[in-house]
Amino acid sequence: MTKTANDNIIVGELADKLDQQFTQYAFMSLEDRALPDARDGLKPSQRRILVAMDDLKLSPGGNTKKCAKICGDTSGNYHPHGEAVIYPTLVRLAQSWVMRYPLVSPQGNFGNRDGDPPAAMRYTEAKLARSGALLLQDLNANVVDYQPNYNEEMEEPTILPAKAPNLLLNGCAGIAVGWATNMPPHNLTETCNAIKAYIENENLTAEEVLDIMPGPDFPNGCKVLGRAGVLDYYKNGRGSVKLEGVWEIKGAKGRKKKSEIIITELPYMASPTKFIDQVVELIKKGEIDGISDMKDLSSKKDGLRIWIEIKQAAIAEIVLNTLIKRTCLRDSFSINSTVLIDGKVVECASIIQLFKAFVEHRELVLTRKFEAERRKNIARTEIVEGLIAVTKRLDDAIKIIRNAEDPADAKAKLIKASIIKTDNQAEAVLSMTLRSLTKLEAGKLKEELEKLVDRKKWLDIIIGNKKKTRAIIVEELDELVEKFGDDRRSTIKADPTDINDEDLIADEKVVVLLSGEGYVKRIPLSEYRVQSRGGKGSRGVAKKDNEDAPVEVFEASTKDVLLFFTTQGAVYRRKAYEIPQVSKTARGAHVSNLLSLKQEEDVTNMISMASVPKNGHLVMITKKGYIKRSKVEDYDTARKVAGINAIKLEDDDSVAFVLPTTGSEDVFIITEQGNAIRYSEEVVPVQGRVTRGSRAMKLNEGDRVAQIFTLKPKDKPDIFVITSAGYGKKSPATEYRRLGSRAVKGYAVLKKNALAKRGGKLVGGAALYNGESLLAMTKFGQVIRFGASEIRNTGRTTGGVKVVTLNDGDEVIKLAKIAADAEDE
């Protein structure tokens, strides 16, 4: 039937039809051009370029091909918008200053940061980068959906398998009708670790993600200021991140020398030419003074380098401050994570939604991949079983085939003779070569069958098992980190315009105390006056009974991070200023108001992270005498609410002491019955968090660990010990020789009859280096601070002297060391 002009007439209101047609166009532009898919992080044009390169077999280890060929194939096979729009997209995929992990490996002139254009596509070449090949791995119709191309002559994938979370790694920018997206790149190691954390806990919060993945990681290594904008983006899919360049101020040398500012990095996508033009414009307008000369010394070898010479009369810091405020040396990156998820526009997707989209995509890809493999496995198993059956009745099979009239007759007779069972097996038998008839080939068939059977068992377990499938995704992420992981290029710095609660807190020395009933408080160190030996001290807590004595006390700064270790082997984190400051006689706040403790869980130990050496260790001792050494970073957690496991405990055991070490110190352990042992901490193996540890020393029946501290092997401090009766003594550490084993009782610290004669037990000890003072706490809440220099040195087994005068019924229960200060001196 011939169409007429009237067949093309659309009847209706013009405004309605325009609205309808425009809406249809807008959604087509969203899906076909502008917005990335959250699963593989690509827009259609990018996806089609990678598929065309895969068709051309441009693998990372192979040769490059001219970009004109790549763009021509992409345009002719998949993307009907012309080579002129495809080539810029290809170039962007290869630019290392745009992509954190470029998907295309370039050869030739692909432009530069200053905005200079690339050479024409007939002069440049490219191939897939390793990052790009990861997105295409396992690409076939069994794994992802395919659809007809624009002319329905071929099929193209609607999505790539995407083994790597490309959207988060490289970010994306796109503008559509009514929507836009602008996402920053992130570090691969941090991103993979964050996705693993999501797989382990789908209720992961944006704050917890921020601890693992602290912010964008731009390819040029600029500074990211503050984390508030990053947290907004993680939570709400929208935020603004401040970026800043990297510079160095070199002071003037000599009478005629001038100060210099050397800029070695600019914010993401800011070019040196743009920066210099802005500075020149400021100089022309008289809005900046103090610059005598400026040069762009950037090169491929040295990278970006802008040299600015400062006038002799000018101050470099003031000039720099003006540059920060008035040029692109400080800029902002507006984040908007509007993406396609399951074919629908999701405006401002949160970081958890992006994690979920990627993980669910990989689950589906792996499931379809394994299902296809199982179908192939079943088909191959059928063939191998048939071939093996033929080798067992080889003469009969040859006779049947030789006497058959045609292949169809041979198939029917082989099945009728029960040599094989199926048509597929019969077809395979007729296709066998003479080589396959040998005993050696028959043996290979049996080996192949065993492998096929074992593989099918594994596939049957994996397919449909979400937990095991996700475990494979975790393995893939670990493999990505191992092969492609690198350090951050962008550093996270505090935003100078941000003011938070901590900025308003004065940084001062305090004493932090924890009582037996779990009350914690901080007191300014200045409130503890140094007293003479034998003094009665001052009130440390207000007490009406003997039940709530201090059990933990140490010196810290108000901004130090404190770790709380509990009886059930958990560790929590708080800042010292978050501990309520009260008077010496007040009880303070219960730790349950600061930490989310479990039922029947009590805090036993606190340490300040400021006291832990960089790359140091934490050594733990339990009541039953187990010792464990672990890396400190295993315990530095920002989980304020839930906390993490710190040690694996046996029944009826709990943490007694925790102390930081450098990794090469001596451990000094004192018991209540007066024994001591000293050995290198290297004797104690380094273990993970959730382990029990090993025996610390041999203990007498009924004996318990009273104190543990560390010594530097080459230093010669004094060892001070104190008994519950208030007697103390100081002896040179040289009298305690380092032992090479943990399986001994050690040395006697006091005379055997000293404890029995004066009563009590040994309750504490410390290594004294240079004028430190000591805090002794009693069961009734008395706290006395005294200078260790007042106590003379004696031998290792002497009985000691009175250092604390006690009221009737009172006893010393704890000893703490306070660093030397002006008052001590």
C-alpha positions in Angstrom: 0.0 0.0 0.0 1.4 3.4 -1.0 1.7 6.0 1.7 0.3 9.4 1.2 1.2 12.8 2.7 -1.8 12.5 5.1 -0.2 9.5 6.7 2.5 11.7 8.3 0.1 14.2 9.8 -0.1 14.2 13.6 -3.4 15.3 14.9 -3.5 17.0 18.4 -2.7 20.2 20.4 0.7 21.6 19.4 1.8 22.3 23.0 0.9 18.7 24.1 2.7 17.1 21.1 5.8 19.3 21.6 5.9 18.3 25.3 5.5 14.6 24.5 8.1 14.6 21.8 10.6 16.6 23.8 10.2 14.3 26.8 10.8 11.3 24.6 14.0 13.0 23.2 15.2 13.9 26.7 15.0 10.3 27.9 16.6 9.0 24.8 19.5 11.4 25.3 19.8 10.3 28.9 20.0 6.6 28.1 21.9 6.8 24.9 24.4 9.6 25.4 24.8 11.6 28.7 24.5 9.6 31.9 26.8 6.6 33.0 25.4 3.3 34.0 26.3 2.6 37.6 27.2 -1.0 36.8 30.1 -0.5 34.5 30.5 3.3 34.9 30.4 4.0 31.1 28.3 6.0 28.8 27.1 4.3 25.6 29.8 6.0 23.4 32.6 4.9 25.8 31.2 1.4 26.0 31.0 1.1 22.2 34.6 2.3 21.7 35.8 -0.4 24.1 33.8 -3.1 22.4 35.1 -2.0 19.0 38.6 -2.2 20.3 37.9 -5.6 21.7 36.6 -6.7 18.3 39.9 -5.5 16.8 41.8 -7.6 19.5 43.7 -4.5 20.7 44.7 -6.2 23.9 47.1 -4.5 26.4 49.9 -6.8 25.4 49.3 -6.5 21.7 50.0 -3.8 19.1 48.3 -0.5 18.7 46.1 0.5 15.7 45.3 3.9 14.2 42.6 5.8 16.0 41.0 6.4 12.6 40.4 2.7 12.3 39.0 2.4 15.9 36.7 5.4 15.4 35.6 4.1 12.0 34.7 0.7 13.3 32.9 2.2 16.3 30.9 4.5 14.0 30.2 1.9 11.4 29.2 -0.9 13.8 27.8 0.6 16.9 27.7 4.4 17.3 26.1 6.2 14.3 27.0 9.7 15.3 30.1 10.1 13.3 33.8 9.8 13.9 34.2 13.5 14.8 32.3 12.9 18.1 33.8 9.5 18.8 37.5 10.6 18.6 37.3 13.1 21.5 35.7 10.5 23.7 38.5 8.0 22.8 41.1 10.6 23.6 39.6 11.4 27.0 39.7 7.7 27.9 43.5 7.8 27.3 44.4 11.0 29.1 46.2 10.3 32.3 45.5 13.7 33.8 41.7 13.1 33.3 41.3 9.4 34.1 42.7 8.1 37.4 43.0 4.7 35.7 43.0 5.3 31.9 41.0 2.7 30.0 43.0 3.2 26.7 46.7 3.1 26.2 47.7 6.0 23.8 50.5 6.4 21.3 51.1 9.8 19.8 50.0 13.3 20.6 46.8 13.0 22.8 46.8 16.6 23.9 47.9 18.0 27.3 46.7 19.7 30.5 46.9 23.1 28.9 44.0 22.2 26.6 46.1 21.8 23.5 44.2 19.5 21.1 45.4 16.0 20.2 46.8 15.2 16.7 44.3 14.1 14.1 43.1 10.6 14.4 45.0 9.5 11.3 48.3 10.2 13.2 47.6 8.7 16.6 47.3 5.0 17.6 45.8 3.2 20.7 45.0 -0.1 22.3 43.2 -1.2 25.4 44.9 -0.4 28.8 44.8 -3.1 31.5 42.1 -1.2 33.3 40.0 -1.2 30.1 40.6 -4.9 29.5 39.2 -5.6 33.0 35.8 -4.2 32.0 35.6 -6.5 29.0 36.8 -9.7 30.7 34.3 -12.6 30.1 32.3 -10.5 27.6 29.8 -12.7 25.7 26.1 -13.1 25.2 25.9 -15.8 28.0 27.2 -13.3 30.6 25.5 -10.0 29.7 22.5 -9.0 27.6 23.0 -8.0 23.9 20.7 -5.9 21.7 20.6 -5.1 18.0 22.8 -2.3 16.9 21.4 0.8 15.2 20.9 -0.9 11.8 20.0 -4.3 13.3 22.8 -6.0 11.3 24.9 -6.8 14.4 24.4 -7.1 18.2 26.1 -5.1 20.9 26.3 -5.5 24.7 24.0 -3.4 26.7 26.5 -3.5 29.6 30.0 -4.7 30.2 30.9 -7.4 32.8 33.1 -4.8 34.6 35.3 -6.7 36.9 36.4 -3.3 38.4 34.1 -0.6 39.9 34.9 1.8 37.0 32.4 4.5 37.9 34.0 5.1 41.3 37.6 4.6 40.1 37.5 7.1 37.1 34.4 9.1 37.9 32.3 10.6 35.0 30.9 13.8 33.7 27.9 14.3 31.5 25.1 16.8 30.8 21.6 15.7 29.7 18.3 17.4 29.4 17.2 18.2 32.9 19.9 16.1 34.6 23.7 16.2 34.9 26.3 14.1 36.5 29.8 15.0 37.8 31.6 12.3 39.8 35.2 12.3 41.0 37.7 9.5 40.7 38.8 7.4 43.8 41.7 5.2 44.8 41.4 1.6 43.7 42.7 0.1 47.0 40.4 2.2 49.1 37.4 1.6 46.8 37.8 -2.1 46.8 38.2 -2.2 50.6 35.1 -0.1 51.0 33.1 -2.5 48.7 34.4 -5.4 50.7 33.2 -3.8 53.9 29.8 -3.3 52.3 29.7 -7.0 51.3 30.4 -7.9 54.9 27.9 -5.5 56.3 25.1 -4.2 54.0 24.1 -1.7 56.8 27.4 0.1 56.4 27.1 3.8 57.1 28.5 6.7 55.1 30.7 7.6 58.1 32.2 4.1 58.1 32.8 4.4 54.3 34.6 7.7 55.0 37.0 6.0 57.3 37.9 3.4 54.7 37.7 5.7 51.6 38.5 9.2 52.9 37.7 11.0 49.7 38.3 11.4 46.0 41.8 10.6 44.6 42.5 12.8 41.6 45.1 11.7 39.0 47.2 14.8 39.4 47.6 14.5 43.2 46.1 17.8 44.3 45.0 18.4 47.9 41.4 17.7 49.1 40.4 20.2 51.8 38.1 18.9 54.5 35.8 15.9 54.6 32.4 17.5 55.1 31.7 17.8 51.4 32.9 14.2 50.9 30.5 13.0 53.6 27.6 14.9 52.0 28.4 13.2 48.7 28.6 9.8 50.3 25.3 10.3 52.1 23.2 12.3 49.6 24.9 11.9 46.3 25.6 15.6 46.1 28.3 17.7 47.6 31.1 20.2 47.0 34.8 19.4 47.6 37.4 22.0 47.9 40.7 21.4 46.0 44.0 23.0 46.4 47.3 22.9 44.6 50.7 21.9 46.0 53.4 24.5 46.5 56.6 25.2 48.4 58.0 28.5 49.6 61.7 28.9 49.4 63.2 31.6 51.6 65.6 34.3 50.4 69.3 33.4 50.5 71.9 36.1 50.6 71.4 39.9 50.4 70.3 40.0 46.8 68.3 36.7 46.7 64.5 36.8 46.6 61.9 34.4 48.0 60.3 32.0 45.6 57.0 30.1 45.3 57.3 26.8 43.5 53.9 25.4 42.5 54.1 21.7 41.7 50.4 20.8 41.3 47.1 22.5 40.6 43.6 21.4 41.3 42.0 18.7 39.1 41.5 19.9 35.5 43.1 23.3 36.2 45.8 24.1 33.6 49.1 26.0 34.1 48.1 28.4 31.3 44.8 29.2 33.0 46.6 29.9 36.3 49.3 32.1 34.7 46.7 34.0 32.7 44.8 34.7 36.0 47.9 35.9 37.7 48.8 38.2 34.8 45.3 39.6 34.8 45.5 40.3 38.6 48.9 42.1 38.1 47.5 44.2 35.3 44.5 45.3 37.5 46.8 46.0 40.4 45.0 43.5 42.6 48.2 41.7 43.5 51.6 43.1 44.3 54.9 41.5 45.2 55.5 39.3 42.1 58.7 40.2 40.2 58.8 37.3 37.7 57.0 34.1 36.8 57.7 31.2 34.5 56.1 27.9 33.6 58.9 25.3 33.8 56.6 22.3 33.4 58.0 19.3 31.4 57.3 15.7 30.8 60.3 14.7 32.9 59.7 17.0 35.9 55.9 17.4 35.6 54.1 20.6 36.5 56.4 23.3 37.9 55.5 27.0 38.0 58.2 29.3 39.4 57.2 32.6 40.9 59.8 35.1 42.2 58.8 37.5 45.0 60.0 41.0 45.3 62.4 41.8 48.1 60.0 44.1 49.9 57.1 41.6 49.7 56.2 38.7 51.9 55.8 35.4 50.1 53.1 34.1 52.4 50.9 37.2 51.8 51.3 36.8 48.0 50.5 33.1 48.2 47.3 33.9 50.2 46.2 36.2 47.5 46.9 33.6 44.8 44.8 31.0 46.8 41.9 33.4 47.0 41.9 34.9 43.5 43.1 32.1 41.2 42.5 28.5 40.4 45.2 27.5 42.9 42.2 26.7 45.1 39.0 25.5 43.4 36.0 23.4 44.2 34.6 20.3 42.6 30.8 20.0 42.6 29.7 16.4 42.9 26.4 15.1 41.5 26.1 11.3 41.2 23.0 11.1 39.0 23.3 7.7 37.2 21.4 5.0 35.5 20.6 2.0 37.7 18.6 -0.9 36.0 17.8 1.4 33.1 16.2 4.1 35.3 17.6 7.5 36.2 18.6 7.7 39.9 19.2 11.3 40.9 21.9 11.8 43.5 22.7 8.2 44.3 24.4 7.6 47.6 27.7 5.8 47.9 25.9 2.8 49.3 23.6 2.7 46.3 26.6 2.7 44.0 28.2 -0.1 45.9 25.0 -2.1 45.8 24.6 -1.6 42.0 28.1 -2.8 41.3 28.0 -5.8 43.7 24.6 -7.0 42.4 25.9 -6.6 38.8 28.9 -8.8 39.5 26.6 -11.3 41.2 24.5 -11.6 38.1 27.6 -11.7 35.8 29.2 -14.5 37.8 26.0 -16.4 38.1 25.4 -16.3 34.3 29.0 -17.1 33.7 28.9 -20.1 35.9 25.6 -21.3 34.5 27.0 -21.1 31.0 30.1 -23.0 32.1 27.9 -25.7 33.7 25.9 -26.1 30.5 29.2 -26.4 28.6 30.5 -28.8 31.3 27.4 -31.1 31.0 27.7 -31.2 27.2 31.4 -31.9 27.3 30.9 -34.6 30.0 28.4 -36.3 27.8 30.9 -36.4 24.9 33.9 -37.6 27.0 31.8 -40.4 28.6 30.9 -41.5 25.0 34.5 -41.4 23.9 35.7 -43.4 26.9 32.9 -46.0 26.3 34.1 -46.4 22.7 37.7 -47.0 23.8 36.5 -49.9 25.9 34.8 -51.6 22.8 37.0 -50.2 20.1 36.9 -53.2 17.8 33.1 -53.4 17.9 32.8 -49.7 17.1 35.3 -49.9 14.2 33.4 -52.9 12.7 30.0 -51.1 13.0 31.3 -47.9 11.4 33.1 -49.8 8.6 30.1 -51.8 7.7 27.6 -48.9 8.0 26.0 -47.5 4.8 26.3 -43.8 5.9 27.0 -41.7 9.0 23.3 -41.9 10.1 23.3 -45.7 9.8 26.6 -45.8 11.9 25.1 -43.6 14.6 22.0 -45.7 14.9 23.9 -49.0 15.1 26.4 -47.6 17.7 23.5 -46.6 19.9 21.7 -49.9 19.3 24.8 -51.9 20.2 24.9 -49.9 23.5 28.4 -48.8 22.8 27.2 -45.2 23.3 23.9 -43.7 24.5 23.1 -40.4 22.7 23.3 -38.8 19.3 25.8 -36.2 20.5 28.1 -39.0 21.6 27.7 -40.8 18.3 28.5 -37.6 16.4 31.7 -37.2 18.5 32.7 -40.8 17.9 32.5 -40.4 14.1 34.6 -37.2 14.4 37.4 -39.0 16.4 40.9 -39.1 14.9 43.1 -42.1 14.9 45.3 -40.5 17.6 42.3 -40.6 20.0 42.3 -44.4 19.7 45.6 -44.8 21.6 45.9 -45.8 25.2 47.6 -42.5 26.0 44.6 -40.5 24.7 42.2 -42.7 26.5 44.0 -41.9 29.7 43.7 -38.2 29.0 40.0 -38.6 28.5 39.7 -40.2 31.9 41.6 -37.4 33.5 39.5 -34.8 31.7 36.3 -36.6 32.9 37.5 -36.4 36.5 38.2 -32.7 36.2 34.8 -32.1 34.6 33.0 -34.0 37.4 34.9 -32.1 40.1 34.3 -28.8 38.4 30.5 -29.5 38.1 30.3 -30.3 41.8 31.9 -26.9 42.6 29.6 -25.1 40.1 26.5 -26.7 41.7 27.6 -25.4 45.1 28.3 -21.9 43.8 25.3 -21.2 41.6 22.4 -19.9 43.6 24.6 -19.4 46.7 24.7 -15.7 47.4 27.2 -16.0 50.2 29.7 -18.0 48.1 29.2 -15.8 45.1 30.0 -12.7 47.1 33.1 -14.5 48.5 34.3 -14.8 44.9 33.6 -11.0 44.4 35.8 -10.3 47.5 38.5 -12.5 46.0 38.3 -10.5 42.8 38.6 -7.3 44.7 41.7 -8.6 46.5 43.2 -9.6 43.2 42.5 -6.1 41.8 44.3 -4.5 44.8 47.2 -6.8 44.5 47.7 -6.2 40.8 46.6 -2.6 40.3 46.5 -1.1 43.8 48.6 2.1 44.4 49.0 4.8 47.0 46.8 7.9 47.1 47.9 10.8 45.0 45.6 13.4 46.5 46.2 14.1 50.2 43.3 14.9 52.6 44.0 18.1 54.4 41.9 20.1 56.9 39.8 22.8 55.4 41.1 26.1 56.9 37.6 27.5 56.6 36.1 24.7 58.7 35.7 25.1 62.4 34.6 22.1 64.4 34.3 21.3 68.0 37.8 20.1 68.3 39.2 23.4 67.0 37.5 25.1 70.0 39.1 22.8 72.5 42.3 24.0 74.2 45.2 21.6 73.9 46.3 21.0 77.5 47.7 18.2 79.7 45.1 16.3 81.7 45.0 13.2 83.9 42.4 10.6 82.8 41.1 8.2 85.5 38.9 5.1 85.3 37.3 3.7 88.4 36.6 0.1 89.3 32.9 0.7 88.7 33.5 2.1 85.3 33.4 5.9 86.0 35.8 7.9 83.8 36.9 11.6 84.2 39.6 14.0 83.2 41.3 16.5 85.5 43.8 19.2 84.6 47.3 18.0 85.4 48.0 21.2 87.3 45.6 20.2 90.0 48.0 17.4 91.2 50.7 19.1 93.3 53.9 17.2 93.7 54.3 16.1 97.4 57.2 14.7 99.4 57.7 11.0 99.8 55.5 9.6 102.6 52.7 12.2 102.1 49.1 11.2 102.4 48.0 12.7 99.1 44.8 14.4 98.1 41.3 13.1 97.3 41.1 11.5 93.9 37.4 10.6 94.2 34.6 11.4 96.7 34.0 8.1 98.5 31.6 6.8 101.1 32.8 3.2 100.8 35.6 1.1 99.5 34.0 -0.2 96.4 34.9 2.2 93.6 38.7 2.8 93.6 40.6 4.0 90.6 42.0 1.2 88.4 43.4 3.2 85.5 45.2 6.6 85.3 47.5 8.2 82.8 48.6 11.6 81.4 47.2 12.7 78.0 46.5 15.8 75.9 42.9 16.9 75.5 43.0 16.1 71.7 44.6 12.7 72.0 42.7 9.6 70.8 42.0 7.2 73.7 41.4 3.5 73.2 39.1 1.7 75.7 39.7 -2.1 76.2 37.0 -4.2 77.8 36.7 -7.4 79.8 35.2 -9.1 76.8 38.1 -8.3 74.5 36.7 -5.4 72.6 38.2 -2.0 71.9 36.5 1.4 71.6 37.7 4.9 70.6 37.1 8.4 72.0 38.9 11.7 72.0 40.2 12.8 75.5 38.2 16.1 75.4 35.0 13.9 75.1 35.7 12.6 78.6 33.9 14.9 81.0 36.2 17.3 83.0 35.2 17.3 86.7 36.8 18.1 90.0 39.2 15.7 91.7 36.5 14.5 94.1 33.7 14.0 91.5 33.0 10.5 90.2 32.8 11.6 86.5 30.6 9.8 83.9 30.0 6.1 83.5 31.7 4.7 80.4 28.3 3.2 79.3 27.3 6.8 78.6 30.2 7.3 76.3 30.5 3.8 74.7 27.8 1.3 73.6 28.9 -1.5 75.9 27.3 -4.9 75.8 25.7 -6.5 78.8 28.2 -7.5 81.5 31.0 -5.8 79.6 33.3 -3.5 81.6 36.2 -1.3 80.6 39.5 -2.5 82.1 42.2 -0.5 80.3 42.7 2.8 78.5 45.6 4.0 76.4 46.4 7.2 74.5 47.2 6.7 70.8 49.7 9.6 71.3 51.8 7.3 73.4 52.0 4.7 70.6 55.0 4.9 68.4 54.4 5.2 64.6 54.3 1.7 63.1 54.4 0.4 66.7 52.6 -2.5 68.4 50.2 -3.1 71.3 51.1 -5.8 73.9 48.3 -7.3 75.9 48.5 -9.3 79.1 45.4 -11.2 80.4 44.7 -12.2 84.0 45.6 -15.8 83.2 49.0 -14.8 82.0 48.6 -14.8 78.2 50.6 -12.3 76.2 49.8 -11.1 72.7 51.5 -8.6 70.4 49.7 -7.0 67.4 50.2 -4.1 65.0 48.7 -0.9 66.4 46.8 -0.1 63.2 44.7 -3.2 63.8 43.1 -1.4 66.8 42.9 2.2 65.5 39.2 2.2 64.7 36.8 5.0 64.2 33.8 2.8 65.1 32.7 4.8 68.2 29.5 2.9 68.7 30.1 -0.8 68.0 33.9 -1.1 68.6 35.9 -4.0 67.3 37.3 -7.2 68.8 40.8 -6.8 70.3 41.7 -10.3 71.6 40.3 -13.8 71.7 39.7 -14.8 75.4 39.4 -18.1 77.1 36.5 -18.6 79.5 36.9 -16.8 82.8 39.8 -14.7 81.4 39.9 -10.9 80.8 42.4 -8.3 79.7 44.6 -7.1 82.5 47.1 -4.7 80.8 47.6 -3.0 77.4 50.7 -1.0 76.5 52.2 0.4 73.3 55.7 -0.7 72.0 58.0 0.3 69.2 58.5 -3.3 68.0 62.0 -3.7 69.4 61.7 -3.0 73.2 62.1 -5.3 76.2 59.0 -6.4 78.0 59.2 -6.3 81.9 56.5 -8.3 83.7 56.0 -8.2 87.5 53.7 -10.5 89.5 51.8 -10.0 92.7 54.0 -12.5 94.6 57.2 -10.5 93.7 58.6 -12.3 90.6 59.8 -10.4 87.5 60.8 -11.4 84.0 62.4 -9.4 81.3 62.7 -10.4 77.6 62.6 -8.9 74.1 59.2 -8.3 72.8 60.4 -10.0 69.6 60.1 -13.2 71.6 56.4 -12.7 71.4 55.0 -13.4 67.9 53.0 -10.7 66.1 49.4 -11.9 65.7 46.1 -10.5 64.4 43.4 -9.0 66.5 41.2 -12.0 67.0 43.8 -14.3 68.5 44.5 -15.5 72.1 48.3 -15.0 72.3 50.7 -17.3 74.2 52.0 -17.8 77.7 53.9 -14.8 79.1 55.8 -16.6 81.9 55.6 -19.4 84.5 53.4 -18.4 87.4 53.2 -19.9 90.8 49.9 -21.3 91.9 47.6 -18.3 92.8 50.0 -15.8 91.4 48.8 -13.1 88.9 50.3 -10.5 86.7 50.6 -7.2 88.6 52.2 -4.9 86.1 53.8 -4.8 82.6 55.9 -2.1 81.1 58.6 -1.8 78.5 62.3 -0.9 78.5 64.6 0.2 75.7 67.3 -2.5 75.4 70.3 -0.1 75.5 69.0 2.3 78.1 69.6 1.9 81.8 66.6 3.2 83.7 65.7 2.5 87.3 62.9 0.0 88.1 60.5 1.2 90.7 58.0 -1.1 92.4 55.3 -0.5 95.1 53.4 -2.8 97.3 49.8 -2.6 98.5 51.1 -1.7 101.9 52.7 1.5 100.6 56.3 0.4 100.4 58.4 1.1 97.4 61.9 0.7 96.1 64.1 1.7 93.2 66.8 -0.6 91.6 68.9 -0.3 88.5 67.5 -2.1 85.5 70.9 -3.7 85.0 70.1 -6.0 87.8 67.4 -7.6 85.7 69.2 -9.5 82.9 67.3 -10.0 79.7 66.2 -13.6 79.3 65.8 -15.5 76.0 62.6 -17.4 76.9 59.1 -16.8 78.2 58.9 -20.2 79.9 60.6 -19.2 83.2 59.6 -17.6 86.5 62.3 -14.9 86.3 63.9 -13.0 89.2 62.7 -12.1 92.7 61.9 -8.4 93.0 61.7 -8.3 96.8 63.1 -10.3 99.7 61.1 -13.4 100.2 60.0 -12.3 103.6 59.4 -8.6 102.7 55.8 -9.1 101.6 55.0 -11.5 104.4 56.5 -9.3 107.1 54.9 -6.0 105.9 51.7 -7.5 104.5 50.1 -7.0 101.1 51.3 -7.8 97.7 53.2 -6.2 94.8 50.7 -4.0 92.9 52.6 -1.8 90.4 55.9 -0.8 88.8 57.5 1.6 86.3 60.7 2.2 84.5 62.1 5.7 85.4 64.4 7.5 83.0 64.8 11.2 83.8 63.0 12.9 86.7 59.5 11.5 86.2 57.0 11.7 89.1 54.6 9.0 90.2 50.9 8.8 91.1 49.9 6.2 93.6 46.2 5.5 94.1 44.6 3.8 97.0 41.5 1.7 97.5 39.8 4.5 99.5 40.4 7.0 96.6 43.5 8.8 97.9 45.9 9.9 95.1 49.5 11.0 96.0 52.0 12.4 93.5 55.6 12.2 94.5 59.0 12.6 92.8 60.9 9.4 92.1 64.2 11.2 92.6 63.4 11.3 96.4 63.8 7.5 96.6 67.4 6.2 96.7 68.5 3.3 94.7 68.8 -0.1 96.5 69.6 -3.7 95.5 67.2 -5.9 93.6 66.0 -8.0 96.6 65.8 -5.3 99.3 62.5 -4.6 101.1 62.0 -0.9 100.2 60.9 2.1 102.1 57.6 3.8 103.0 56.4 5.9 100.2 52.7 6.3 101.0 51.2 6.7 104.4 47.8 4.8 104.5 44.8 5.2 106.7 43.6 2.1 108.5 42.2 -0.5 106.1 43.4 1.4 103.1 45.9 0.0 100.5 47.7 1.0 97.3 46.0 -0.5 94.2 47.6 1.3 91.3 50.7 3.1 90.2 51.1 5.5 87.2 54.0 7.4 85.8 53.8 11.2 85.0 56.3 12.8 82.6 58.7 15.3 84.1 57.6 19.0 83.9 58.6 22.4 85.3 57.0 21.8 88.6 59.0 18.6 89.1 62.2 20.3 88.3 
